[in-house]
Amino acid sequence: MMKIMKLNIFAAGIVEAVSYIWQQWCKQKSPLFIFFALCLNAIIAPAVYAATGGKFEPRHTYALSALGLVILGLAIYLFDVVFRPERY
């Protein structure tokens, strides 16, 4: 009985946390984009490490992947600014 009560309290805490995160996500999208960029970096970095043939250390491949994501983001932003300047 006590175990079920603890589980219900834990489940209620998770629901409350998810609700709070959802409300904040609707207001602020930047943290979500940063999270997705980090996840994408975790996916790309091993591919970069494999493509270099092990010449770089793993931390250097993560840095190169992050740099590539930053450059891609800047290119998309500048493309948007050039073709839709009235929004900025």
Helices and strands as residue ranges (DSSP letters): H 2-27, H 30-51, H 58-83, G 85-87
